[in-house]
Amino acid sequence: MTCIVDQAPAARLPFRKESLWHKLSRVFLGRRRKRVPRLDPRELSDYMKRDLGFLDGRG
Protein backbone atom coordinates (compact mmCIF):
# COMPACT_ATOMS: atom_id res chain seq x y z
CA MET A 1 0.00 0.00 0.00
CA THR A 2 1.42 3.36 -0.96
CA CYS A 3 0.65 6.78 0.36
CA ILE A 4 1.34 9.98 -1.54
CA VAL A 5 1.91 13.01 0.67
CA ASP A 6 1.78 16.54 -0.62
CA GLN A 7 4.26 18.55 1.45
CA ALA A 8 3.52 22.01 0.16
CA PRO A 9 4.29 24.78 2.67
CA ALA A 10 1.24 26.16 4.42
CA ALA A 11 0.27 29.63 3.31
CA ARG A 12 0.65 32.31 5.96
CA LEU A 13 -2.09 34.80 6.53
CA PRO A 14 -1.11 38.38 5.81
CA PHE A 15 -0.31 40.39 8.94
CA ARG A 16 -2.94 42.93 9.78
CA LYS A 17 -2.93 45.41 12.63
CA GLU A 18 -5.73 45.05 15.13
CA SER A 19 -8.27 47.80 15.23
CA LEU A 20 -8.98 49.74 18.40
CA TRP A 21 -12.43 48.14 18.73
CA HIS A 22 -10.99 44.67 18.47
CA LYS A 23 -8.42 45.38 21.19
CA LEU A 24 -11.05 46.84 23.49
CA SER A 25 -13.40 43.90 22.98
CA ARG A 26 -10.59 41.47 23.85
CA VAL A 27 -9.85 43.36 27.07
CA PHE A 28 -13.45 43.60 28.25
CA LEU A 29 -14.66 40.19 27.09
CA GLY A 30 -11.54 38.40 28.27
CA ARG A 31 -12.17 39.30 31.90
CA ARG A 32 -15.59 37.66 31.94
CA ARG A 33 -14.20 34.18 31.52
CA LYS A 34 -13.85 32.04 34.62
CA ARG A 35 -10.35 31.11 35.58
CA VAL A 36 -9.48 27.44 35.55
CA PRO A 37 -8.48 26.23 39.01
CA ARG A 38 -4.80 25.42 39.29
CA LEU A 39 -3.45 22.10 40.49
CA ASP A 40 -1.71 22.52 43.85
CA PRO A 41 0.66 19.59 44.48
CA ARG A 42 0.72 20.30 48.21
CA GLU A 43 -2.96 19.37 48.46
CA LEU A 44 -2.60 16.01 46.68
CA SER A 45 -2.13 12.72 48.45
CA ASP A 46 1.17 10.87 48.02
CA TYR A 47 -0.22 8.24 45.66
CA MET A 48 -1.64 10.95 43.38
CA LYS A 49 1.70 12.79 43.42
CA ARG A 50 3.44 9.55 42.45
CA ASP A 51 0.93 8.83 39.65
CA LEU A 52 1.33 12.34 38.23
CA GLY A 53 5.14 12.18 38.38
CA PHE A 54 5.81 14.62 41.19
CA LEU A 55 7.64 12.00 43.28
CA ASP A 56 9.83 10.44 40.57
CA GLY A 57 13.03 11.96 42.00
CA ARG A 58 13.87 14.25 39.09
CA GLY A 59 14.00 17.43 41.06
N, C-alpha and C positions, 0 to 999 in steps of 0.2 A: 504494500500500500504506500503510495507516495502522497506527499503533501507539498503544495506549492505555496510559498509565503511571499507576499508582496511587502518588501521592507522599505517603502517610500517614507521619507521623513514627514512627520506630522506638520501640518501648516500652522503657523503661529498667528494668533489673532493680532491685528494691529493695535498698538498701544494708544489708548485714548485717555485723556485727563478726565477725572471725575468732576461732575458739576457740583456746585455748591449745594443744591437740593439733595443730591445723592449722598453727599457726605453728612449732611444734617440728618437725613433719614436713618443712616447707619448708626449715628450716635444715639438718637432717641429711641429707635426700635431695638437696638442692641441691648439696652439696659432692661428691657422688659422680660428678657429670657431668664428662666430660673437657672441658677448655677447648679452644676452637677456636684453632688457631695464627693469629697476627696476620700481616698482610702488612707486611713491612719494605721500604720503597722503596729503602733503601741497598743491599740485596742483589740488586735486580733489574738486569738489563742495560738499556742505554740504549734499545734498541728497545721493550722491554716498558714502560719508563717512559713513552715517547712514546705507545704504544698505549693505555695506561691513563689518559693525560691529565696525568701529573705534569710533563711538559716543555712544556706549552702556553704558558708565559709569563704565567700569571695569578697568580703570587705564591706 
